[in-house]
Amino acid sequence: MKTLLLILFLLICEFVSSQIWQPFGNGFSSNVLTLYTDTNSNTLYAGGSFDTADGSFCSRISAWNGSAWTNLGVGLMNGNVNTLINYNNELYAGGSFTNSGSYIRKFVSKWNGSSWDSVPFTTNNCFVQKFFNYQNKLYVGGGFITAGGVTVNNVASFDGFLWDSLLSGTNNRVYSIEEYNNMLYIGGWFDSVNHLPCNYIAEWNGVSWQNVGIGTNNRIYSLKVYNGELYAGGLFSFAGSTPANNIAKWNGTSWQPVGTGVNGQVSSMEVYNGLLICGGFFTIAGGLPANRIAYWDGSNWHAIGNGFNNGISCITSYNNDLIVGGYFNNSDTINLNYIAVLKNFTGYYNNEYNNVKVFPNPSHNFIEIFLNTNYCENCYNIEVYNSLGKKMNISIKTQIGSIKIDISKFDKGMYFYKINIRKSEQIYSGKFIKNY
């Protein structure tokens, strides 16, 4: 009995640590609006409205050196940093800022290793919201009329020397840019592109603009490709003629809902460990409580830990950890200063041999345990225990390669399974959550 309790304790500790959002350094003094992982240098950058990082001066942009947040020169000032990218081996920052120290650096600037260089963009009041590298050009979206003296209207391309328009652009702001099926897609707050009706999303084929079905009925803030489809997140209730609560997917010909969606704005999406991580200002995902962050596994929505007390604006991964930034300052009782990390998160939990997967997890009606083995049907025993070590009565349905367990009558909480393969005498164990 002592051995079983020790095993349960260790499993609980492992699970809890994988579900708790933790501080990332000492955080920032204000909102983190963008996160960018430079895979070439393995550096994580953060941009936003802050002026300190880890308690030290750091104006609007900072880099993580592996143990602490550091500044990049005197930073950028008089506005926010909204987007970051490595283009032609240089770090570009875009936003609403106008200065770096006493030097004018309006809305777009690049880091030379010791200071911020000028990138001629526009002198008008505006903002840059999104950078995207497409076919070796830097595409820029936001709210601006001209770029480099060229009339562009909210979207433009840059080859490192010259700016160019995409025909007549849009009639309002562009918030997101993504590539799908070799085409460039933009989403935002516009309802026309190149002077033609186009509802909040459009496709650029390099020569002309096309509608994406009939679009959505309100703003799109984020675009991301997942499992061969283009996902759009924002603040809308229809995609095409289909009801869709703030998130929908486009398969190249039609719009489809993403389950029952979420009950508030989707601001950011990122693919991580085969899951679509979504952040924003919602509190329910798929009908379940999910405080500002949730993941979609292709079939179901799931919360991630206890979530946050305010909105998520950006999501990335760094050294295999999930990192989020936004407007929040805590998760449950844990103080977090606008940035948080979740370590070792997979969405479902594998045993140490990596031969067993549980899905969906957490769940409320049933779980299915998939065996990555060649063992035959009915050649194994399975037992399930609650967190106190009590053996549960279970109803199972077996088929080759998987075991389906009815947990609808279980109390909310954590449970542990043990599978004994008769033929090989191997034992696999793991855990799952009954979420309500």
RODO-2510 file (C-alpha; in nm, 4 decimals, decimal comma):
residues 436
     n   res          X          Y          Z
     1     m     0,0000     0,0000     0,0000
     2     k     0,2879     0,2396     0,0824
     3     t     0,4424     0,1688    -0,2576
     4     l     0,1122     0,2462    -0,4337
     5     l     0,0693     0,5709    -0,2411
     6     l     0,4261     0,6743    -0,3266
     7     i     0,3615     0,6076    -0,6974
     8     l     0,0383     0,8058    -0,6828
     9     f     0,2136     1,0950    -0,5076
    10     l     0,4877     1,1108    -0,7716
    11     l     0,2324     1,0958    -1,0536
    12     i     0,0277     1,3725    -0,8926
    13     c     0,3360     1,5931    -0,8560
    14     e     0,4304     1,5352    -1,2209
    15     f     0,0780     1,6123    -1,3434
    16     v     0,0295     1,9189    -1,1278
    17     s     0,3619     2,0715    -1,2390
    18     s     0,2633     2,0145    -1,6023
    19     q    -0,0675     2,1996    -1,5548
    20     i     0,0402     2,5003    -1,3466
    21     w     0,1314     2,8267    -1,5172
    22     q     0,4595     2,9558    -1,3760
    23     p     0,6421     3,2917    -1,3817
    24     f     0,8923     3,3481    -1,6612
    25     g     1,1711     3,5394    -1,4946
    26     n     1,0278     3,8270    -1,2903
    27     g     0,8156     3,9426    -1,5808
    28     f     0,7326     4,2938    -1,6967
    29     s     0,5824     4,6193    -1,5742
    30     s     0,3000     4,6243    -1,8305
    31     n     0,1385     4,4331    -2,1155
    32     v     0,3277     4,1866    -2,3346
    33     l     0,1768     4,2206    -2,6826
    34     t     0,4062     4,0010    -2,8914
    35     l     0,6431     3,7074    -2,8404
    36     y     0,8899     3,5900    -3,1019
    37     t     1,1220     3,2880    -3,0882
    38     d     1,4237     3,3298    -3,3164
    39     t     1,5153     2,9687    -3,3922
    40     n     1,8435     3,0732    -3,5572
    41     s     1,9834     3,2130    -3,2323
    42     n     1,7492     3,0294    -2,9926
    43     t     1,6487     3,3650    -2,8471
    44     l     1,3074     3,4596    -2,7130
    45     y     1,2012     3,8222    -2,7648
    46     a     0,9111     4,0040    -2,6003
    47     g     0,7540     4,3325    -2,7073
    48     g     0,4729     4,5406    -2,5644
    49     s     0,3934     4,8504    -2,3598
    50     f     0,6328     4,7828    -2,0677
    51     d     0,9298     4,9921    -1,9571
    52     t     1,0925     4,7452    -1,7166
    53     a     1,1765     4,3739    -1,7380
    54     d     1,2938     4,1743    -1,4349
    55     g     1,2768     4,5064    -1,2478
    56     s     1,5316     4,6817    -1,4720
    57     f     1,4832     4,9446    -1,7424
    58     c     1,3764     4,7871    -2,0698
    59     s     1,1682     5,0029    -2,3013
    60     r     0,9048     4,8128    -2,5006
    61     i     1,1328     4,5246    -2,6063
    62     s     1,3469     4,2656    -2,4289
    63     a     1,5446     3,9471    -2,4984
    64     w     1,5708     3,6384    -2,2778
    65     n     1,9350     3,5304    -2,2333
    66     g     1,8541     3,1939    -2,0772
    67     s     1,8323     3,3164    -1,7194
    68     a     1,7089     3,6780    -1,7262
    69     w     1,5438     3,9427    -1,9425
    70     t     1,7868     4,1924    -2,0962
    71     n     1,7436     4,5209    -2,2822
    72     l     1,8208     4,5935    -2,6481
    73     g     1,9994     4,9264    -2,6296
    74     v     1,7718     5,2047    -2,5128
    75     g     1,4751     5,0225    -2,6639
    76     l     1,1832     5,1869    -2,8440
    77     m     0,9603     5,4612    -2,7040
    78     n     0,6425     5,6686    -2,7329
    79     g     0,4253     5,3759    -2,8312
    80     n     0,4072     4,9961    -2,8237
    81     v     0,5899     4,7112    -2,9956
    82     n     0,3224     4,4905    -3,1561
    83     t     0,5182     4,2495    -3,3778
    84     l     0,8709     4,1075    -3,4183
    85     i     1,0446     3,9012    -3,6867
    86     n     1,3872     3,7996    -3,8128
    87     y     1,4088     3,9125    -4,1745
    88     n     1,7331     3,8838    -4,3731
    89     n     1,9097     3,7902    -4,0485
    90     e     1,8055     4,1133    -3,8778
    91     l     1,5498     4,1622    -3,6004
    92     y     1,2654     4,3917    -3,7089
    93     a     1,0198     4,5530    -3,4672
    94     g     0,6860     4,7050    -3,5643
    95     g     0,4255     4,8947    -3,3666
    96     s     0,3144     5,2443    -3,2698
    97     f     0,6506     5,3663    -3,1306
    98     t     0,8190     5,6783    -3,2719
    99     n     1,1635     5,6939    -3,1076
   100     s     1,4680     5,5053    -2,9869
   101     g     1,6225     5,7428    -2,7378
   102     s     1,6566     6,0773    -2,9136
   103     y     1,6468     5,9203    -3,2612
   104     i     1,3319     5,9126    -3,4734
   105     r     1,2316     5,5510    -3,5445
   106     k     0,8717     5,5628    -3,6586
   107     f     0,6657     5,2400    -3,6478
   108     v     0,9309     5,0092    -3,8040
   109     s     1,2920     4,9665    -3,6925
   110     k     1,5659     4,7008    -3,7044
   111     w     1,8265     4,6021    -3,4480
   112     n     2,1923     4,6083    -3,5623
   113     g     2,3321     4,4434    -3,2511
   114     s     2,3965     4,7613    -3,0566
   115     s     2,1270     5,0112    -3,1569
   116     w     1,8046     5,0515    -3,3518
   117     d     1,8390     5,1501    -3,7180
   118     s     1,5920     5,3511    -3,9197
   119     v     1,3698     5,1751    -4,1741
   120     p     1,1992     5,4418    -4,3886
   121     f     0,8292     5,3676    -4,3562
   122     t     0,5914     5,6594    -4,3077
   123     t     0,5736     5,9910    -4,1250
   124     n     0,1955     5,9745    -4,0790
   125     n     0,0401     5,8692    -3,7498
   126     c    -0,0237     5,4958    -3,7755
   127     f     0,0619     5,1566    -3,6321
   128     v     0,2095     4,8274    -3,7537
   129     q     0,0376     4,5150    -3,6223
   130     k     0,1838     4,2140    -3,8021
   131     f     0,4993     4,1018    -3,9851
   132     f     0,5095     3,7906    -4,2043
   133     n     0,7820     3,6473    -4,4290
   134     y     0,6317     3,5252    -4,7580
   135     q     0,8355     3,4317    -5,0658
   136     n     1,1416     3,6107    -4,9227
   137     k     0,9618     3,9400    -4,8774
   138     l     0,8524     4,1021    -4,5537
   139     y     0,4758     4,1580    -4,5546
   140     v     0,3399     4,4155    -4,3129
   141     g    -0,0162     4,4668    -4,1905
   142     g    -0,1675     4,7323    -3,9676
   143     g    -0,3291     5,0727    -3,9922
   144     f    -0,1315     5,2957    -4,2321
   145     i    -0,1807     5,4722    -4,5658
   146     t     0,1706     5,4921    -4,7116
   147     a     0,4974     5,2980    -4,6864
   148     g     0,8208     5,4381    -4,8252
   149     g     0,6278     5,7054    -5,0124
   150     v     0,4012     5,4465    -5,1815
   151     t     0,0267     5,4468    -5,1187
   152     v    -0,0457     5,0972    -4,9835
   153     n    -0,3533     5,1147    -4,7517
   154     n    -0,2911     4,8922    -4,4511
   155     v    -0,0870     4,6144    -4,6152
   156     a     0,2501     4,6289    -4,7935
   157     s     0,5579     4,4282    -4,8896
   158     f     0,9253     4,5127    -4,8353
   159     d     1,2284     4,3498    -5,0021
   160     g     1,4862     4,5056    -4,7703
   161     f     1,5216     4,8175    -4,9850
   162     l     1,1885     4,9173    -5,1406
   163     w     0,8253     4,9127    -5,0341
   164     d     0,5489     4,7943    -5,2677
   165     s     0,1694     4,7924    -5,2607
   166     l    -0,0667     4,4975    -5,3011
   167     l    -0,2867     4,6790    -5,5511
   168     s    -0,5089     4,9243    -5,3577
   169     g    -0,4923     4,7435    -5,0225
   170     t    -0,7861     4,7485    -4,7806
   171     n    -1,0260     5,0082    -4,6451
   172     n    -0,9368     4,9388    -4,2809
   173     r    -0,6892     4,7713    -4,0481
   174     v    -0,5080     4,4417    -4,1094
   175     y    -0,4401     4,2441    -3,7908
   176     s    -0,3092     3,9073    -3,9094
   177     i    -0,1230     3,7487    -4,2030
   178     e    -0,0744     3,3782    -4,2791
   179     e     0,0245     3,1498    -4,5685
   180     y    -0,2121     2,8694    -4,6690
   181     n    -0,1845     2,6478    -4,9775
   182     n     0,0927     2,8760    -5,1084
   183     m    -0,1355     3,1802    -5,0972
   184     l    -0,1166     3,4772    -4,8624
   185     y    -0,4180     3,5467    -4,6397
   186     i    -0,4915     3,8614    -4,4409
   187     g    -0,7492     3,9117    -4,1674
   188     g    -0,8634     4,2269    -3,9953
   189     w    -1,1298     4,4938    -3,9634
   190     f    -1,1870     4,5675    -4,3334
   191     d    -1,4883     4,5013    -4,5549
   192     s    -1,3308     4,5800    -4,8896
   193     v    -0,9995     4,5009    -5,0589
   194     n    -0,8809     4,6714    -5,3784
   195     h    -1,2151     4,8589    -5,3686
   196     l    -1,4168     4,5335    -5,3910
   197     p    -1,6426     4,3909    -5,1135
   198     c    -1,4524     4,1477    -4,8917
   199     n    -1,5589     4,0607    -4,5383
   200     y    -1,2679     4,0719    -4,2912
   201     i    -1,0482     3,8163    -4,4732
   202     a    -0,8901     3,8029    -4,8186
   203     e    -0,6520     3,5898    -5,0254
   204     w    -0,3584     3,7294    -5,2254
   205     n    -0,2234     3,5104    -5,5081
   206     g     0,0661     3,7388    -5,5934
   207     v    -0,1276     3,9244    -5,8631
   208     s    -0,4822     3,9815    -5,7403
   209     w    -0,7106     3,9630    -5,4363
   210     q    -0,9812     3,6980    -5,3916
   211     n    -1,2668     3,6543    -5,1462
   212     v    -1,2520     3,3700    -4,8929
   213     g    -1,6080     3,2462    -4,9316
   214     i    -1,8213     3,5286    -4,7980
   215     g    -1,5838     3,5825    -4,5062
   216     t    -1,7010     3,6481    -4,1517
   217     n    -1,9489     3,8944    -4,0041
   218     n    -1,6937     4,0769    -3,7884
   219     r    -1,3253     4,1229    -3,7103
   220     i    -1,0509     3,8623    -3,7460
   221     y    -0,7502     3,9020    -3,5174
   222     s    -0,5556     3,5822    -3,5785
   223     l    -0,4934     3,3322    -3,8602
   224     k    -0,3145     2,9982    -3,8241
   225     v    -0,2826     2,6786    -4,0311
   226     y    -0,3586     2,3604    -3,8356
   227     n    -0,4101     2,0063    -3,9677
   228     g    -0,4248     2,1263    -4,3287
   229     e    -0,6921     2,3921    -4,2700
   230     l    -0,6825     2,7670    -4,2147
   231     y    -0,8193     2,8718    -3,8756
   232     a    -0,9482     3,2243    -3,8181
   233     g    -0,9973     3,3662    -3,4693
   234     g    -1,1550     3,6949    -3,3783
   235     l    -1,4810     3,8476    -3,2653
   236     f    -1,7518     3,7125    -3,4988
   237     s    -2,0582     3,4887    -3,4881
   238     f    -2,0738     3,3683    -3,8502
   239     a    -1,8162     3,2397    -4,0989
   240     g    -1,9777     3,2203    -4,4397
   241     s    -2,3383     3,1253    -4,3698
   242     t    -2,2338     2,8975    -4,0804
   243     p    -2,2717     2,9967    -3,7134
   244     a    -1,9243     3,0060    -3,5598
   245     n    -1,8447     3,1485    -3,2183
   246     n    -1,5304     3,3588    -3,2625
   247     i    -1,3297     3,0853    -3,4346
   248     a    -1,3801     2,8991    -3,7628
   249     k    -1,1799     2,6971    -4,0164
   250     w    -1,1495     2,7215    -4,3945
   251     n    -1,0694     2,4073    -4,5961
   252     g    -1,0133     2,5849    -4,9263
   253     t    -1,3765     2,5745    -5,0365
   254     s    -1,5999     2,6278    -4,7321
   255     w    -1,6146     2,7519    -4,3737
   256     q    -1,6817     2,5181    -4,0804
   257     p    -1,7255     2,5804    -3,7059
   258     v    -1,4643     2,4654    -3,4547
   259     g    -1,6844     2,2694    -3,2180
   260     t    -1,9073     2,5160    -3,0367
   261     g    -1,6267     2,7721    -3,0333
   262     v    -1,5557     3,0132    -2,7483
   263     n    -1,7570     3,2885    -2,5795
   264     g    -1,5205     3,5808    -2,6425
   265     q    -1,2470     3,7242    -2,8586
   266     v    -0,9701     3,4992    -2,9924
   267     s    -0,6554     3,7131    -3,0170
   268     s    -0,3776     3,4636    -3,0840
   269     m    -0,3277     3,1042    -3,2010
   270     e    -0,0218     2,8796    -3,2092
   271     v     0,0349     2,5141    -3,3044
   272     y     0,2188     2,3348    -3,0247
   273     n     0,2793     1,9600    -2,9812
   274     g     0,0098     1,8786    -3,2373
   275     l    -0,2494     2,0980    -3,0625
   276     l    -0,4002     2,4339    -3,1587
   277     i    -0,3471     2,6673    -2,8618
   278     c    -0,5910     2,9608    -2,8571
   279     g    -0,5723     3,2682    -2,6369
   280     g    -0,7872     3,5762    -2,5978
   281     f    -1,0589     3,7209    -2,3768
   282     f    -1,2967     3,4225    -2,3539
   283     t    -1,3912     3,2274    -2,0410
   284     i    -1,5668     2,9283    -2,2017
   285     a    -1,4394     2,6966    -2,4767
   286     g    -1,6548     2,4156    -2,6120
   287     g    -1,9044     2,4735    -2,3326
   288     l    -1,6383     2,4217    -2,0622
   289     p    -1,4723     2,6790    -1,8323
   290     a    -1,1468     2,7989    -1,9891
   291     n    -1,0037     3,1260    -1,8606
   292     r    -0,8569     3,3108    -2,1614
   293     i    -0,6692     3,0063    -2,2962
   294     a    -0,7691     2,6645    -2,4318
   295     y    -0,6576     2,4080    -2,6841
   296     w    -0,8351     2,2346    -2,9713
   297     d    -0,7145     1,8804    -3,0446
   298     g    -0,8951     1,8471    -3,3777
   299     s    -1,2148     1,7156    -3,2163
   300     n    -1,2619     1,8716    -2,8726
   301     w    -1,1873     2,1804    -2,6644
   302     h    -0,9897     2,1610    -2,3383
   303     a    -0,8875     2,4133    -2,0749
   304     i    -0,5184     2,4579    -1,9909
   305     g    -0,4639     2,4743    -1,6173
   306     n    -0,6531     2,7486    -1,4334
   307     g    -0,5996     3,0046    -1,7074
   308     f    -0,5612     3,3756    -1,6332
   309     n    -0,7392     3,6762    -1,4829
   310     n    -0,7127     3,8825    -1,8035
   311     g    -0,6594     3,8470    -2,1757
   312     i    -0,3913     3,6665    -2,3769
   313     s    -0,2368     3,8575    -2,6682
   314     c     0,0450     3,6276    -2,7877
   315     i     0,1582     3,2644    -2,7742
   316     t     0,4848     3,0931    -2,8697
   317     s     0,7028     2,7969    -2,7776
   318     y     1,0600     2,8188    -2,6536
   319     n     1,2849     2,5237    -2,5702
   320     n     0,9739     2,3010    -2,5939
   321     d     0,7887     2,5041    -2,3299
   322     l     0,4626     2,6893    -2,3940
   323     i     0,4936     3,0670    -2,3378
   324     v     0,2073     3,3189    -2,3314
   325     g     0,1958     3,6956    -2,2895
   326     g    -0,0839     3,9424    -2,2411
   327     y    -0,2710     4,1679    -2,0011
   328     f    -0,2862     3,9295    -1,7035
   329     n    -0,1038     3,9372    -1,3704
   330     n    -0,2068     3,6090    -1,2107
   331     s    -0,3224     3,2531    -1,2664
   332     d    -0,5328     3,1406    -0,9713
   333     t    -0,3126     3,2379    -0,6734
   334     i     0,0176     3,2579    -0,8639
   335     n     0,1472     3,6069    -0,9372
   336     l     0,2498     3,6486    -1,3011
   337     n     0,3666     3,9736    -1,4525
   338     y     0,2211     3,9674    -1,8036
   339     i     0,4085     3,6527    -1,9128
   340     a     0,3872     3,2867    -1,8096
   341     v     0,5337     2,9469    -1,8976
   342     l     0,3851     2,5968    -1,8946
   343     k     0,6481     2,3242    -1,8949
   344     n     0,6188     1,9737    -2,0405
   345     f     0,2641     2,0263    -2,1671
   346     t     0,1358     1,7692    -2,4164
   347     g    -0,2412     1,7886    -2,3774
   348     y    -0,2572     1,4185    -2,3113
   349     y    -0,0132     1,2346    -2,0946
   350     n     0,2136     0,9496    -2,2005
   351     n     0,3690     0,6918    -1,9708
   352     e     0,7441     0,6656    -1,9435
   353     y     0,7629     0,4084    -2,2261
   354     n     0,5734     0,6370    -2,4670
   355     n     0,3580     0,3407    -2,5739
   356     v     0,0284     0,4547    -2,4224
   357     k    -0,1765     0,7682    -2,4902
   358     v    -0,4985     0,8836    -2,3221
   359     f    -0,7481     1,0887    -2,5198
   360     p    -0,9364     1,3119    -2,4563
   361     n    -0,7694     1,4239    -2,1357
   362     p    -0,9241     1,5923    -1,9390
   363     s    -1,2655     1,4401    -2,0173
   364     h    -1,6093     1,4069    -1,8613
   365     n    -1,7831     1,1126    -2,0337
   366     f    -1,5179     0,8643    -2,1432
   367     i    -1,1480     0,8227    -2,2097
   368     e    -0,9844     0,6066    -2,4716
   369     i    -0,6451     0,4521    -2,3995
   370     f    -0,4473     0,3897    -2,7164
   371     l    -0,1798     0,1193    -2,7097
   372     n     0,1109     0,1739    -2,9460
   373     t     0,1768    -0,2018    -2,9534
   374     n     0,0800    -0,5141    -3,1467
   375     y    -0,0907    -0,6807    -2,8524
   376     c    -0,4146    -0,8606    -2,9270
   377     e    -0,7665    -0,7807    -2,8124
   378     n    -0,8477    -0,9069    -2,4603
   379     c    -0,4842    -0,9912    -2,3818
   380     y    -0,4475    -0,7285    -2,1088
   381     n    -0,5940    -0,6378    -1,7697
   382     i    -0,6690    -0,2777    -1,6731
   383     e    -0,7274    -0,1235    -1,3320
   384     v    -0,8215     0,2352    -1,2413
   385     y    -0,7621     0,4032    -0,9042
   386     n    -0,8663     0,7399    -0,7631
   387     s    -0,6184     0,9792    -0,5978
   388     l    -0,6694     0,8069    -0,2615
   389     g    -0,5724     0,4678    -0,3998
   390     k    -0,9253     0,3265    -0,4147
   391     k    -0,9823     0,0822    -0,7006
   392     m    -1,2700     0,1947    -0,9212
   393     n    -1,5414    -0,0175    -1,0785
   394     i    -1,5081     0,0387    -1,4526
   395     s    -1,7053    -0,0381    -1,7654
   396     i    -1,4802    -0,0870    -2,0675
   397     k    -1,5133    -0,1503    -2,4374
   398     t    -1,2060    -0,3011    -2,6021
   399     q    -1,0883    -0,3187    -2,9578
   400     i    -0,7532    -0,3874    -3,1162
   401     g    -0,5171    -0,1104    -3,0120
   402     s    -0,7430     0,0768    -2,7695
   403     i    -0,9550     0,0573    -2,4556
   404     k    -1,2573     0,2825    -2,4058
   405     i    -1,3528     0,3477    -2,0414
   406     d    -1,6800     0,5004    -1,9247
   407     i    -1,6002     0,7643    -1,6571
   408     s    -1,9349     0,9450    -1,6645
   409     k    -2,0185     0,8318    -1,3086
   410     f    -1,6773     0,9157    -1,1623
   411     d    -1,6414     1,2139    -0,9303
   412     k    -1,4429     1,5120    -1,0534
   413     g    -1,0702     1,4645    -0,9964
   414     m    -0,7526     1,2811    -1,0905
   415     y    -0,7388     0,9060    -1,1657
   416     f    -0,4643     0,6579    -1,2449
   417     y    -0,4679     0,3522    -1,4681
   418     k    -0,2511     0,0402    -1,4739
   419     i    -0,2390    -0,1896    -1,7760
   420     n    -0,0902    -0,5388    -1,7445
   421     i    -0,0025    -0,7024    -2,0784
   422     r    -0,0431    -1,0727    -2,0069
   423     k     0,1761    -1,2084    -2,2844
   424     s     0,4835    -0,9953    -2,2124
   425     e     0,4129    -0,9242    -1,8448
   426     q     0,4760    -0,5548    -1,9142
   427     i     0,2921    -0,2980    -1,7031
   428     y     0,2020     0,0523    -1,8209
   429     s     0,0620     0,3273    -1,5990
   430     g    -0,0572     0,6829    -1,6375
   431     k    -0,3188     0,9330    -1,5280
   432     f    -0,6234     1,1228    -1,6502
   433     i    -0,8605     1,3958    -1,5281
   434     k    -1,2388     1,3813    -1,4873
   435     n    -1,3130     1,7517    -1,5306
   436     y    -1,6783     1,7732    -1,4185
***
